[in-house]
Each structure stands twice: as structure tokens, then as C-alpha cells.
Amino acid sequence: MSIAQHSVAGEAGIRLDAVSTATFSDPTSTPPLSSDNTNLPWIILRAVHRASRVDGLPTRARAVLAALARTVDAKRPYAEIFARRTLLSERAMQSERTFYRSLTDLETAGLIDRRPQRRYVDHGLFGRAYLHLTERAAVLLGLVEDSAKETAQAQAQPLTQPTATVADGANTKDLSPSVFQKRQPGGFSAAKQPNQLPADLQRLRTLGFGDFLIFRLMREARERNQRLSDVVEVCWTSLRKAAHPINYLRALLGSTTDFSHQLRARLVEQQAAQAAAEERASAVGIVRGLDGQRFVDALGETQYAIAEGGQTLTVHHAQESAARQAAGDWATGFVRALQAGQIVPVTETEVKPSLPTPRSHREVPVSSPTPQARVLTKQAATHLTMLRELFRRGA
């Protein structure tokens, strides 16, 4: 005879299976854990720490003040706190009723400002009401510096005894990690000298480059045996017109172009152009001082005359019947030939070809004699008779 109980419909669903039973019965098993991966600046962490240790406030008010310190913008501590009441109450781990009581406590203590709702001008509807930290709260949380406190500390004498004992340990350490952080761009090095951007790379800020990005690009360029200053100098015109200058500059750094060689070649061209301009200006000054003088080449075949305050040069060759006017930048070449000895001044005793008188000093032209009448020769008459006979035959 079997005394086992018969199975009942639906009984298996209400019984614990072996896996869940083993999980609860095993004391070594732990449930999976997770956490928030948000990284906060140290100034916000310090503000949260100070908010949780404010004396004279209830515990609930300190929790809400810590939630506000975690949410506020560190660069604009007096601006609106863009956070819903639900988010702030969850961070303070309070109910809605307790959260509003805490806000009343903070407002009574003068730490927050609960401004009324603002009305939309276009629609005539009420908007949201944001919370603001007061100046007292910002100074208390360390978001801004107290000028009166700084003055008092500057006038105070240095302490001869430490303010804490050894038993305090790490609780009295400074919360600012600036001593342990690496040197950042724009900060101060170990020699107390500012680590600033080079002067030729500061113009990248106008294109949206930050200091951290510029220093990073300098390192990337150095790893590719390039100089970021050379790349920017060579490609600045196209880089300034690019729609995405950051991506364009990274593509330039990844190319195999030798920007240093291009920069050196450009500098050589600029120096040559500058030297040519200086030589041209010097030649113009020398030519102006030679106004009204005449010169002849070493062979004595070509004569030169400078007139009109050194602006025109008349050239007359012995085998040519008319003189010519030099065109273009003739002053530089003329001074070079004069300094090399290829052209010498004309003296009064030398025989020189006569130059045409300038147009302003020319005399009135004399009328030419009347041309003589043509004479028909016998040979010409014979040729004309033969031509007439040819036309007749052809007709």
C-alpha cells in the first residue's frame, strides 16, 4: 500500500526549484552588483563633502544640499539648476514630502533661492521654476572664494603648531588633488613657469581647437617626425577655409608630405623677393641721381640717355636710325651693368652717335622738296607693250 500523495494540478508552479533553493541556501553566493560610472570634478566632490558636514542643518537638509552640490554647474554656481524634483529627491534618498520640507529648511537658512515660475511671453503660459544657490551657499561649498576670508588669511600670522594631531590621519588632508595631478596645459610646471602654447599655434583657438587638443596634436606630429608649427604655417590658408579644420589637420599630419622642406623653400622665396624689392628700390634711387646724363657701352656702339627725373631711358644703337625707349624694370639691369663696368659715362671728348632730340625740344619740321616727275624708259615701254598683248590674247 502506497501512502505517497498524488500530484495535484498546479503544484509544480508553487514549489521552489533546485537552483533557487541552492542560491538562498548557499551563504557564499553573492548577487550581481552594479554602480554608476559618472566621473565628477574634484571641486564638485569637495562641495558634496562639505554639504554633508554642514553644522546647524537637519540631516534631511544636508542630504538635499549635497544633491544640489552634485547637480550645480561648477563654472556657474549661481545659475539655474536644471534638474527635476524627482532626480533631486532620488539623489537625496527622500520622499517627495520630505524633499519639500528640506527645501524649506535650506531656504530658511539662506542657502537656496526658490524663485517663482516665469511666464512665456509668446504663449502666456507659466514655465518651470528653477532653484538657485545663494552666495552664502557657494562660499560654504567652496564653489567660489570668499574675498573677506582671503584677506583675513593674508593678514594672519603663520601657525607655529599643527592644527591636527597624528590621530586625525587622512581625515584632515586637503581634498584638492592638484599636488598629485600631472602638469596640465596652461598650468604651472615644477619650475613655476607657465606652460603656454607657442605663439604661432595660438591662432588655432580661433578655429575651435582647445589647448589640450593642440598639445595632443603636437605630440602626434612629433611621433611622425613632423612639427605642428610647420604644418600650420604651410597650410594655414586652406586650414582656415576648411569646414572641419580638426579632421583636416589630422589628415595632414597622417600624410607623407615634408612640410619642413616646403616651409624652408617658401622662406627662401620670400627672402629672394624681399632682396629683389630692396635692389629695385636702390636702383631707382641711383637712377634718379643720374638724370640728364649719357652713357655708352664698352664697345662704343650703343648710347644711353636718362631723362625725366630717371623715369625714362633712351637707347640709340649706332646701326639703327631711330632711338628706342626702354620698357619694364630697366633700372635694375642698368645699375647692374653700370656697377659691373659694362656701361661707362660719356665724356665731352668722346665721339658719340647723335641722339634724337626729345619731342618737347624738337624743332618745327622743314617741308620736303617736291618729288621729280617719272621718266618712261625704253625698256619699260617694251614691257608694257608685251603686257597689253597678253591681255588681248586672253580676252
C-alpha positions, 0 to 999 in steps of 0.5 A: 500500500502506497501512502505517497500523495498524488500530484495535484494540478498546479503544484509544480508552479508553487514549489521552489526549484533546485537552483533557487533553493541552492542560491538562498541556501548557499551563504557564499553566493553573492548577487550581481552588483552594479554602480554608476560610472559618472566621473565628477570634478574634484571641486564638485566632490569637495562641495558634496563633502562639505554639504554633508558636514554642514553644522546647524542643518537637519540631516534631511537638509544636508542630504538635499544640499549635497544633491544640489552640490552634485547637480550645480554647474561648477563654472556657474554656481549661481545659475539655474539648476536644471534638474527635476524634483524627482532626480533631486529627491532620488539623489537625496534618498527622500520622499517627495514630502520630505524633499519639500520640507528640506527645501524649506529648511535650506531656504530658511537658512539662506542657502537656496533661492526658490524663485517663482515660475516665469511666464512665456511671453509668446504663449502666456503660459507659466514655465518651470521654476528653477532653484538657485544657490545663494552666495552664502551657499557657494562660499560654504561649498567652496564653489567660489572664494570668499574675498573677506576670508582671503584677506583675513588669511593674508593678514594672519600670522603663520601657525607655529603648531599643527592644527591636527594631531597624528590621530586625525590621519587622512581625515584632515588632508586637503581634498584638492588633488592638484599636488598629485595631478600631472602638469596640465596645459596652461598650468604651472610646471615644477619650475613655476613657469607657465606652460603656454602654447607657442605663439604661432599655434595660438591662432588655432583657438580661433578655429575651435581647437582647445589647448589640450587638443593642440598639445595632443596634436603636437605630440602626434606630429612629433611621433611622425617626425613632423612639427605642428608649427610647420604644418600650420604655417604651410597650410594655414590658408586652406586650414582656415577655409576648411569646414572641419579644420580638426579632421583636416589637420589630422589628415595632414599630419597622417600624410607623407608630405615634408612640410619642413622642406616646403616651409624652408623653400617658401622662406627662401622665396620670400627672402629672394623677393624681399632682396629683389624689392630692396635692389629695385628700390636702390636702383631707382634711387641711383637712377634718379641721381643720374638724370640728364646724363649719357652713357655708352657701352664698352664697345662704343656702339650703343648710347644711353640717355636718362631723362625725366627725373630717371623715369625714362631711358633712351637707347640709340644703337649706332646701326639703327636710325631711330632711338628706342625707349626702354620698357619694364624694370630697366633700372635694375639691369642698368645699375647692374651693368653700370656697377659691373663696368659694362656701361661707362659715362660719356665724356665731352671728348668722346665721339658719340652717335647723335641722339634724337632730340626729345619731342618737347625740344624738337624743332618745327619740321622743314617741308620736303622738296617736291618729288621729280616727275617719272621718266618712261624708259625704253625698256619699260615701254617694251614691257608694257607693250608685251603686257597689253598683248597678253591681255588681248590674247586672253580676252 
